[in-house]
Amino acid sequence: MKRTLLSIFMTTAAAASFAQNPIVQTNYTTDPAPMADGDRMYVYTGHDEDNANFFWMNDWRVYSSADMVNWTDHGSPLSLASFSWADGRAWAAQTIKRNGKYYWYVCAHSKLSGAMAIGVAVGDSPTGPFKDAIGKPLADGNWDYIDPTVMLDDDGQAYLCWGNPRIYFCKLNKDMVSIDGQVEKIPMTAEGFGGPVLSERQKGVKYKDSYVEGPWLMKRNKNYYLLYAAGGVPEHIAYSMAKKPFGPWKYMGEVMPLSNTGSFTNHCGVADFKGHSYFFYHTGKLPKGGGFGRSVAVEEFKYNKDGSFPIIQPTSAGVEPIGTMNPKNRVEAETMAFSKGVRVEQNEETGVYVSDIHNGDSIVVRVLDFGTTSPKTFTASVASALQGGKMEIHVDKPDGKLLCTLTAPYTGGWEKWQTVDANLNEEITGVHDLYFLFKGNQGAKLFNFDWWQFK
């Protein structure tokens, strides 16, 4: 164990030459909702469409990691098409586990009311498949019914909050798909949130802050926390604390102040995983990104001794690895720490795979533990309807030792998969990062890439 941890720290320096935030580069991702389940951290996100000029969003996506640096893309198991009553605006959402089921609370535009509504889907695994749990909205009929957040208390009572520019609040029944009692409004006081809603502000009075949207309800020890986007446009992240899940709330201050994130909105989620605390948020830092092209990022933090949040600043470096991967097991190509140029696609037969590979594109996979015995070959599943291309694998940096070069041939179609091998040029043991560099005819799509393995 000591050798592995030492190797992890040694590879951190090698990886510092590239950013790991945003954590997904193959799609725009928004409004992160983390959930630790077993040995993996899952993050449920929204999805900004390419070249959008508004919050045009049609589906939700799932990503997971066991080490917090390599993220597996599980595709889009839930979309507007999953809800017969929804016709647009697949905005912020959150998933929670109860009694072996996974409940995904979403907001979308409702055909029934002509306004926004809160819905719920259910699945048997954290990656789905998911289906509409009740065939209708859980709560319908207001334009400010957006951004649901859900929490399961220690006594088994579940709570649901949502709203912009005020917070709606209710209890959920044990079935998690019906409301216990009435939907209520949390009082938006200056003491609770730094200021009242904008429509109730007194002229000439200077307030500390103002709740806007994107609530995140959570409990830690005996304290309840409500984090949220605040301050107007552009947004920062602030929070309030309480001794009961419905308040009264006390405004505590900022968590992530305004900074150069490249997005005029922000939306956070917080989760503990393997003894570490993580703060997820979104930026506009991907190429062609911005306020309508956002991307999820993550920072590690430690709570203050009194349970309050520290100030958390966005970084491009992201977080340190907390584990390793075994490259002698099959690894999905859509598991990566960072990528350049490539995209992903999915279908029912293959699942998610890497696509849109061109000359000069790359994928980085981190903290791979080869053990004490070097493998002899590298195997990958590829497909190409054209001339194919090559995949160079370098150790620890883009111009590091060339481990092997794999040739991806013409296979007869973009989803006609063929397994190909390449012999290793060098022995490799211990923990390393790998750089997959793609080569081929300039401007042409080369091949698709489904999985790989060292043997």
C-alpha positions in Angstrom: 0.0 0.0 0.0 2.8 2.4 0.8 4.4 1.8 -2.7 1.0 2.6 -4.4 0.4 5.8 -2.4 3.9 7.0 -3.0 3.5 6.3 -6.7 0.3 8.3 -6.8 2.0 11.3 -5.3 4.9 11.0 -7.8 2.5 10.9 -10.8 0.7 14.0 -9.5 3.7 16.1 -10.5 3.7 14.7 -13.9 0.0 15.4 -14.4 0.3 19.0 -13.2 1.1 20.1 -16.8 -2.5 19.7 -17.8 -5.7 20.9 -16.2 -8.3 18.4 -14.9 -11.1 20.9 -14.5 -13.6 20.8 -16.1 -13.8 17.1 -15.3 -15.7 16.3 -18.6 -14.4 17.6 -22.0 -16.5 15.6 -24.4 -19.8 17.4 -23.7 -21.0 20.6 -21.9 -22.2 19.6 -18.5 -24.1 21.7 -15.9 -25.6 21.7 -12.4 -23.6 18.9 -10.8 -25.4 16.6 -8.3 -22.8 14.3 -6.7 -23.8 11.0 -5.0 -21.4 8.6 -3.4 -22.6 5.0 -3.7 -20.4 2.0 -2.8 -16.9 2.5 -4.2 -17.8 5.1 -6.8 -18.7 8.8 -6.8 -21.6 9.5 -9.3 -22.3 12.9 -10.7 -25.6 13.6 -12.3 -25.5 16.6 -14.7 -27.5 18.7 -17.1 -26.3 19.1 -20.7 -26.0 22.4 -22.6 -26.4 21.9 -26.3 -23.5 23.0 -28.5 -23.7 26.6 -29.8 -26.6 27.5 -27.6 -27.8 31.1 -27.0 -30.1 30.1 -24.1 -30.4 27.3 -21.6 -31.4 24.8 -24.4 -31.2 21.5 -22.6 -32.8 18.2 -23.6 -31.3 15.5 -21.5 -29.4 14.6 -18.3 -26.1 12.7 -18.0 -24.2 10.5 -15.5 -20.5 10.2 -14.8 -18.7 8.2 -12.2 -15.2 7.7 -10.7 -13.5 5.5 -8.1 -10.4 7.7 -7.9 -11.8 11.2 -8.5 -9.6 11.8 -11.5 -10.7 9.2 -14.1 -14.4 9.7 -15.0 -16.5 7.2 -16.8 -19.2 8.5 -19.1 -22.4 6.6 -18.6 -24.2 8.5 -21.3 -27.7 9.9 -21.1 -30.1 7.5 -19.3 -32.8 10.2 -18.9 -34.2 12.9 -21.2 -37.2 14.9 -21.9 -38.5 12.0 -23.9 -38.6 10.0 -20.6 -41.5 12.2 -19.4 -44.7 12.3 -21.5 -45.7 15.6 -19.8 -42.4 17.4 -20.5 -41.6 19.4 -23.7 -38.5 21.4 -22.9 -35.9 22.8 -20.5 -34.3 19.8 -18.9 -32.7 21.9 -16.2 -31.1 21.1 -12.8 -31.7 17.7 -11.1 -30.5 15.5 -8.3 -30.5 11.7 -7.6 -30.7 10.0 -4.2 -30.7 6.3 -3.2 -33.3 4.7 -0.9 -34.0 1.0 -0.2 -32.0 -0.1 -3.3 -33.8 2.3 -5.7 -32.5 5.5 -7.2 -34.8 8.5 -7.5 -33.9 11.2 -9.9 -35.7 14.5 -9.3 -35.8 16.8 -12.3 -37.4 20.0 -13.5 -38.8 20.5 -17.0 -41.3 22.6 -18.8 -44.8 21.0 -18.5 -47.2 20.6 -21.3 -50.0 20.3 -18.7 -49.5 23.7 -17.0 -47.5 25.6 -19.6 -45.0 26.4 -16.8 -42.1 24.6 -15.1 -42.7 21.4 -13.0 -40.8 19.0 -10.7 -40.7 15.3 -11.9 -39.2 12.1 -10.6 -37.7 9.1 -12.3 -36.7 5.8 -10.7 -34.1 3.2 -11.6 -32.6 0.0 -10.1 -29.0 1.1 -10.5 -27.2 4.5 -10.3 -26.8 4.5 -14.1 -30.3 3.3 -15.0 -32.3 2.6 -16.9 -34.6 5.2 -15.5 -38.3 5.7 -16.1 -40.9 8.3 -15.1 -42.0 7.0 -11.6 -45.6 8.4 -11.7 -46.4 9.5 -15.3 -47.1 13.1 -14.2 -45.3 15.9 -12.4 -44.7 15.6 -8.7 -45.4 19.3 -8.4 -46.7 21.4 -11.3 -47.8 24.8 -12.3 -45.3 27.6 -11.5 -42.5 29.3 -13.5 -40.2 29.2 -10.5 -40.5 25.4 -10.0 -36.9 24.7 -10.9 -33.7 23.1 -9.5 -34.9 20.4 -7.1 -32.7 19.2 -4.3 -33.5 16.2 -2.1 -32.2 14.9 1.3 -32.8 11.8 3.3 -32.6 12.5 7.0 -31.2 10.2 9.7 -34.7 9.3 10.8 -35.7 8.2 7.3 -37.7 11.3 6.5 -37.0 12.7 3.0 -37.2 16.4 2.1 -37.4 18.2 -1.2 -36.6 21.8 -1.9 -36.6 23.9 -5.2 -37.2 27.3 -6.5 -36.1 30.6 -8.0 -36.2 33.3 -6.5 -37.7 31.8 -3.4 -37.5 28.3 -1.9 -40.3 25.8 -1.9 -40.2 23.0 0.6 -42.0 19.7 1.3 -41.8 16.3 2.9 -41.8 13.2 0.8 -43.6 10.0 1.7 -41.6 6.8 2.1 -42.4 5.9 -1.5 -40.3 8.9 -2.5 -42.7 9.7 -5.4 -45.5 11.5 -3.5 -45.7 14.6 -1.2 -46.5 14.3 2.4 -48.7 17.3 3.3 -48.5 20.6 1.5 -45.8 22.4 -0.4 -44.6 25.4 1.7 -42.5 28.4 1.2 -39.4 29.0 3.3 -39.4 32.6 4.7 -36.7 34.6 2.7 -35.4 36.8 5.5 -32.3 38.9 5.7 -31.3 36.8 8.8 -31.8 33.6 6.9 -30.4 34.4 3.5 -28.6 37.7 3.7 -31.6 39.6 2.2 -35.3 39.1 1.2 -36.3 38.3 -2.4 -35.7 41.2 -4.7 -39.4 42.1 -4.9 -39.5 42.7 -1.2 -36.3 44.7 -0.7 -36.5 48.1 0.8 -35.0 51.0 -1.2 -31.8 52.3 0.3 -31.2 49.3 2.5 -27.9 47.5 1.9 -28.3 43.7 2.3 -25.6 41.1 2.8 -26.7 38.8 0.0 -29.7 37.3 -1.8 -30.8 33.8 -2.6 -31.3 33.2 -6.4 -31.6 29.5 -7.3 -29.9 26.1 -7.3 -30.5 25.0 -3.7 -28.5 22.1 -2.3 -29.9 20.7 0.9 -27.7 18.5 3.1 -27.0 17.4 6.7 -23.6 16.8 8.4 -23.4 15.8 12.0 -26.3 17.7 13.7 -26.3 20.6 11.3 -28.5 21.2 8.2 -27.0 23.2 5.3 -28.6 24.9 2.4 -26.1 26.0 -0.3 -27.3 28.1 -3.3 -26.5 30.4 -6.1 -26.7 33.9 -4.7 -26.3 37.6 -5.4 -28.0 38.1 -8.7 -26.1 37.9 -12.1 -23.3 37.0 -12.1 -23.9 34.4 -9.3 -21.7 33.3 -6.5 -22.3 30.4 -4.1 -23.5 31.2 -0.5 -25.0 29.1 2.3 -27.2 29.1 5.4 -27.3 26.7 8.4 -30.1 25.4 10.6 -30.7 22.9 13.4 -33.9 21.7 11.7 -34.4 20.7 8.0 -37.0 23.4 7.5 -35.2 26.1 9.5 -35.1 28.7 10.8 -32.1 29.4 8.6 -29.1 31.6 9.5 -27.1 33.1 6.6 -23.4 32.1 6.9 -21.7 33.8 4.0 -20.1 32.9 0.7 -18.6 29.6 -0.2 -17.4 30.3 -3.7 -17.0 34.0 -4.3 -17.3 35.6 -7.7 -14.3 34.6 -9.8 -13.2 34.1 -13.4 -15.2 31.0 -14.0 -16.4 32.1 -17.5 -20.1 31.5 -16.6 -22.6 34.0 -15.2 -24.4 31.2 -13.3 -23.1 28.7 -10.8 -24.7 25.6 -9.2 -23.1 23.5 -6.6 -23.3 20.0 -5.0 -21.4 18.6 -2.1 -20.5 15.0 -1.1 -18.1 13.1 1.1 -16.3 10.1 -0.5 -13.7 7.8 0.9 -12.9 10.2 3.7 -12.6 13.3 1.5 -15.1 16.2 1.1 -15.8 17.5 -2.4 -17.4 20.6 -3.8 -18.8 20.4 -7.3 -19.7 23.5 -9.4 -19.8 24.6 -13.1 -17.8 26.9 -15.2 -17.7 28.1 -18.8 -14.1 27.0 -19.3 -14.3 24.5 -22.2 -13.6 25.8 -25.8 -16.6 27.8 -27.1 -18.1 27.5 -23.6 -19.7 30.3 -21.5 -22.9 31.1 -19.8 -24.9 28.7 -22.1 -22.0 26.2 -22.5 -21.1 25.2 -19.0 -18.9 22.5 -17.6 -18.7 20.7 -14.3 -15.6 21.1 -12.1 -14.6 19.8 -8.6 -12.5 21.0 -5.7 -11.6 19.1 -2.5 -12.0 21.0 0.8 -12.1 20.5 4.6 -14.8 21.8 6.8 -13.8 24.4 9.5 -13.7 23.0 13.0 -17.1 24.5 13.8 -18.7 22.8 10.8 -18.9 25.8 8.7 -17.6 25.9 5.0 -14.3 27.5 4.1 -13.9 29.8 1.1 -13.4 27.6 -1.9 -11.8 29.0 -5.0 -12.1 27.5 -8.5 -8.9 26.0 -10.0 -7.9 24.4 -13.3 -5.8 21.7 -11.5 -8.8 20.0 -9.8 -8.3 17.3 -7.2 -5.7 14.7 -6.4 -6.3 11.0 -7.1 -7.4 8.9 -4.2 -6.9 5.5 -5.8 -5.5 3.6 -8.8 -6.9 1.7 -11.8 -5.9 -1.7 -12.9 -5.0 -1.5 -16.6 -5.0 -5.3 -16.9 -8.7 -5.3 -16.6 -10.9 -4.1 -19.5 -11.2 -0.3 -19.3 -13.9 1.6 -21.2 -12.5 4.1 -23.6 -14.9 6.7 -22.2 -13.1 6.5 -18.9 -10.6 9.4 -18.9 -8.9 12.1 -16.8 -8.8 14.6 -19.7 -9.3 14.6 -23.4 -8.8 16.9 -26.4 -10.9 16.9 -29.5 -12.8 13.6 -29.0 -16.5 13.2 -28.4 -18.7 10.3 -27.2 -21.7 8.5 -28.7 -24.0 5.7 -27.4 -26.3 3.1 -28.6 -28.2 0.2 -27.0 -25.8 -2.5 -28.3 -22.4 -1.0 -27.6 -23.3 1.5 -24.9 -21.0 4.6 -24.7 -17.9 4.8 -26.8 -15.4 7.5 -28.0 -16.0 9.0 -31.4 -15.0 11.9 -33.5 -11.3 11.0 -33.3 -9.0 13.1 -35.5 -5.3 13.6 -36.0 -3.9 15.4 -33.0 -6.7 14.5 -30.6 -5.7 12.8 -27.3 -7.0 11.1 -24.1 -5.2 11.0 -20.7 -5.8 8.2 -18.2 -4.2 8.6 -14.8 -2.9 6.5 -11.9 -2.8 3.1 -13.7 -1.1 0.5 -11.5 0.7 -2.1 -13.6 1.9 -4.0 -10.5 5.3 -5.7 -10.5 4.9 -7.7 -13.7 4.9 -5.9 -17.1 2.2 -6.8 -19.6 3.3 -7.8 -23.1 0.5 -6.5 -25.4 -2.1 -3.8 -25.6 -5.6 -4.7 -26.9 -8.3 -2.3 -28.1 -11.8 -2.5 -29.7 -12.0 0.0 -32.6 -14.2 0.6 -35.7 -13.7 2.7 -38.8 -15.7 3.2 -42.0 -12.7 4.9 -43.7 -8.9 4.4 -43.6 -8.5 4.1 -39.8 -5.5 5.6 -38.0 -3.0 5.0 -35.3 -2.9 5.3 -31.5 0.4 6.0 -29.8 0.5 5.4 -26.1 3.1 7.4 -24.1 4.1 7.1 -20.5 3.6 10.0 -18.0 3.7 12.8 -20.5 2.8 13.5 -24.1 6.4 13.1 -25.3 7.2 10.4 -22.7 8.4 6.9 -23.5 6.5 5.3 -26.4 4.9 2.2 -24.9 3.3 1.0 -28.2 1.6 2.1 -31.4 -1.7 0.4 -32.2 -3.0 0.5 -35.8 -6.8 0.8 -36.1 -7.8 -0.6 -39.6 -10.8 -0.1 -41.8 -13.4 -2.4 -40.3 -16.4 -1.8 -42.6 -18.3 0.7 -40.6 -18.3 3.2 -37.7 -19.9 0.6 -35.4 -18.4 -2.6 -36.9 -16.0 -3.3 -34.0 -12.7 -5.2 -34.4 -10.3 -6.2 -31.6 -6.7 -5.4 -32.5 -3.4 -5.9 -30.6 -0.1 -4.1 -30.4 3.1 -5.5 -28.8 4.7 -3.3 -26.1 8.1 -1.7 -27.0 9.1 -1.4 -23.4 8.3 -3.0 -20.1 6.2 -1.1 -17.6 5.5 -1.6 -13.9 4.3 0.5 -11.1 1.8 3.4 -11.2 1.8 5.7 -14.3 -0.3 8.1 -16.3 -0.9 7.2 -20.0 -1.3 9.6 -22.9 -3.3 8.2 -25.9 -2.3 10.3 -28.9 -4.2 9.8 -32.2 -2.5 10.0 -35.6 -3.8 9.8 -39.1 -4.8 11.8 -42.2 -5.3 15.5 -41.4 -8.9 16.5 -41.2 -10.4 13.1 -41.6 -12.4 11.2 -38.9 -10.1 8.3 -38.1 -11.9 5.6 -36.0 -14.2 5.0 -33.0 -12.8 3.5 -29.8 -14.8 1.3 -27.4 -12.4 -0.3 -24.8 -8.8 -1.3 -24.1 -6.8 -3.7 -22.0 -3.2 -4.6 -21.3 -2.4 -8.3 -21.2 
